[in-house]
Amino acid sequence: MTENFTILKKLGEGAFSSVYSVKRKSDGAHYAMKKVKMGKLSEKEKQNALNEIRILASINHPNVVGYKEAFFENSQGNLCIVMECADGGDLLQTIEKLKKTRTKLSEKQVWHYFVQIVRGLGALHEMKCVHRDIKCANIFLTKDGVVKLGDLNVSKVNKKGLMQTQTGTPYYASPEVWKDKPYDNRSDIWSLGCVLYEMITLLPPFRATSM
């Protein structure tokens, strides 16, 4: 429950969620807590959302963000997801910094990140789990250079509780995903290619002013 954690600072904010750095009061351990606005969910939908997180918690891999627990905040009905905190930010932040300094990742660094992303994705696909939202902002780094895939299917949990679909430029989404066609784990491979391209050039491969 929320009262078991002390919120240290806000790490980021999206249209339907906010992420905080938190400390667990019982042992002082640091985590990231994502609060997802779930709207007016029925009891059954809430249980489905929690079940989704429990599946994520069963995945144990060094290149996948570890999920610890999930619960509903009674006051606002927010879904709170407690997960491992990557202390090096995300890949998109790294790319933005490189753009400002007009530098690029070395080929060695690109391979170092890419191999780890592939290992994490492989672990998900082995468990028949499609990530659905592979993008630089969902690839987290530790200060030791370990890469961790995050936001696993949390977007799917989001969508269950929201009438409107998530907006945003589909830079990384495969054509079948943004056309609302059936998709499988091959869609993640498309997105993976987009991430690799962006790591090398610092720009997404497909850019346009409209869909």
C-alpha positions, -999 to 999 in steps of 0.1 A, spaced: 0 0 0 11 36 -6 16 43 31 44 17 31 65 40 8 80 75 10 79 94 -23 113 110 -29 108 127 -63 88 126 -95 108 109 -123 84 115 -152 49 119 -164 28 107 -193 -8 113 -204 -22 86 -181 6 79 -156 33 94 -134 65 77 -122 81 84 -88 113 74 -70 102 59 -37 118 44 -6 102 15 12 98 24 49 104 -11 62 139 -16 48 149 16 31 151 -1 -3 147 22 -34 121 15 -61 103 32 -89 65 35 -85 43 40 -115 8 54 -108 -16 46 -137 -49 65 -138 -73 36 -144 -105 56 -147 -138 40 -135 -129 3 -137 -152 -24 -126 -140 -48 -99 -134 -75 -125 -113 -51 -147 -92 -42 -116 -85 -78 -110 -76 -84 -146 -51 -55 -144 -35 -69 -112 -33 -103 -128 -14 -88 -158 12 -73 -133 15 -107 -116 25 -123 -149 52 -96 -153 64 -103 -117 71 -139 -127 97 -128 -153 131 -129 -138 159 -117 -161 188 -93 -157 177 -73 -188 141 -69 -178 129 -45 -151 119 -65 -120 83 -60 -109 78 -61 -71 41 -55 -63 10 -38 -75 -21 -24 -57 -49 1 -61 -48 34 -42 -83 36 -27 -86 74 -29 -82 80 -66 -84 44 -79 -48 47 -93 -30 14 -101 3 16 -83 31 -6 -98 63 -9 -77 93 -20 -97 131 -20 -98 146 15 -102 172 19 -130 195 46 -118 209 57 -152 176 70 -168 164 58 -201 178 54 -236 158 84 -249 174 107 -223 208 94 -233 201 101 -270 188 137 -261 220 144 -242 241 131 -272 222 154 -296 229 184 -274 266 177 -273 266 167 -310 283 134 -302 272 98 -311 273 64 -294 304 44 -305 297 12 -324 309 -7 -293 283 11 -271 255 5 -297 263 -33 -297 266 -33 -258 231 -19 -255 215 -37 -284 227 -72 -273 212 -67 -239 179 -54 -254 177 -85 -275 184 -108 -245 156 -91 -225 132 -93 -254 141 -130 -260 132 -137 -224 98 -121 -228 91 -139 -261 101 -173 -245 73 -166 -220 49 -159 -248 48 -122 -237 47 -96 -265 60 -63 -252 40 -41 -276 57 -9 -267 94 -12 -274 108 23 -277 139 42 -264 118 57 -236 110 22 -223 146 10 -223 162 18 -190 199 19 -180 217 14 -148 248 34 -139 268 2 -144 257 0 -181 231 -27 -176 201 -23 -200 166 -32 -187 133 -34 -207 105 -17 -188 68 -8 -191 60 -44 -201 25 -46 -212 17 -18 -188 4 0 -218 -20 -29 -223 -32 -25 -187 -36 12 -193 -58 7 -224 -81 -17 -205 -91 11 -182 -94 39 -207 -119 48 -234 -96 67 -256 -66 49 -272 -31 62 -263 -20 89 -286 15 97 -297 35 95 -329 39 58 -338 77 61 -345 83 26 -333 49 9 -339 47 -17 -366 21 -10 -393 -2 -38 -380 -2 -23 -345 -11 13 -355 -37 0 -380 -53 -20 -352 -47 -53 -370 -38 -86 -353 -1 -87 -343 23 -110 -325 59 -109 -313 72 -100 -348 58 -65 -341 84 -62 -313 112 -70 -338 101 -41 -360 102 -18 -330 136 -32 -321 149 -22 -356 136 13 -351 154 15 -317 187 3 -333 184 29 -361 178 57 -335 208 46 -314 230 49 -345 216 81 -361 200 97 -330 167 101 -350 138 77 -355 137 60 -389 102 71 -398 94 107 -393 64 126 -406 40 154 -396 9 132 -398 -1 96 -398 
